[in-house]
């Protein structure tokens, strides 16, 4: 084994916790993003054609001013 390989592997071993923590955070973020996409797509697929997407306002904004 070369000296550089030993140095690199010892650095990885020394910071193993940081690498594992980063991998866990990225995996959880990917799972949350995937679940959010599935929920949004299933809500959009359930609504009849021509209806606004879930969460859309039903009234125009800003509200119209009353006639005098």
C-alpha positions as CSV (number, residue, x, y, z in Angstrom):
1,X,0.0,0.0,0.0
2,X,1.4,3.4,-0.9
3,X,1.9,6.2,1.6
4,X,-0.7,8.4,0.0
5,X,-3.3,5.6,0.2
6,X,-2.5,5.0,3.9
7,X,-2.8,8.8,4.5
8,X,-6.2,9.0,2.7
9,X,-7.6,5.9,4.4
10,X,-6.6,7.1,7.9
11,X,-8.2,10.5,7.1
12,X,-11.4,8.8,6.2
13,X,-11.3,6.6,9.3
14,X,-10.7,9.7,11.5
15,X,-13.8,11.5,10.0
16,X,-16.1,8.4,9.6
17,X,-18.8,9.9,11.8
18,X,-19.0,13.1,9.7
19,X,-19.3,11.0,6.5
20,X,-22.0,8.8,8.0
21,X,-23.9,11.8,9.4
22,X,-23.8,13.5,6.0
23,X,-25.0,10.4,4.2
24,X,-27.9,10.0,6.7
25,X,-29.0,13.7,6.3
26,X,-28.9,13.4,2.5
27,X,-30.9,10.1,2.6
28,X,-33.5,11.6,4.8
29,X,-33.8,14.7,2.6
30,X,-34.2,12.6,-0.5
31,X,-36.9,10.5,1.2
32,X,-38.8,13.6,2.4
33,X,-38.6,15.1,-1.1
34,X,-39.8,11.9,-2.7
35,X,-42.8,11.5,-0.3
36,X,-43.7,15.2,-0.9
37,X,-43.8,14.6,-4.6
38,X,-45.9,11.5,-4.2
39,X,-48.4,13.3,-2.0
40,X,-48.6,16.2,-4.4
41,X,-49.0,14.1,-7.5
42,X,-51.7,11.9,-5.9
43,X,-53.6,15.0,-4.8
44,X,-53.4,16.5,-8.3
45,X,-54.5,13.2,-9.9
46,X,-57.5,12.9,-7.7
47,X,-58.9,16.4,-8.6
48,X,-61.3,16.5,-11.6
49,X,-60.0,18.2,-14.8
50,X,-60.4,22.0,-14.8
51,X,-60.2,22.5,-11.1
52,X,-57.4,24.5,-9.6
53,X,-54.5,22.5,-8.0
54,X,-54.7,21.8,-4.2
55,X,-53.8,24.8,-2.1
56,X,-54.8,27.4,-4.8
57,X,-56.8,30.3,-3.7
58,X,-60.5,30.2,-4.7
59,X,-60.9,34.0,-4.8
60,X,-58.8,36.5,-6.7
61,X,-56.2,38.5,-4.8
62,X,-56.3,41.3,-3.9
63,X,-60.0,41.2,-3.2
64,X,-62.2,43.5,-5.5
65,X,-63.0,46.9,-4.0
66,X,-66.7,47.3,-3.2
67,X,-68.8,49.5,-5.5
68,X,-70.0,52.8,-4.1
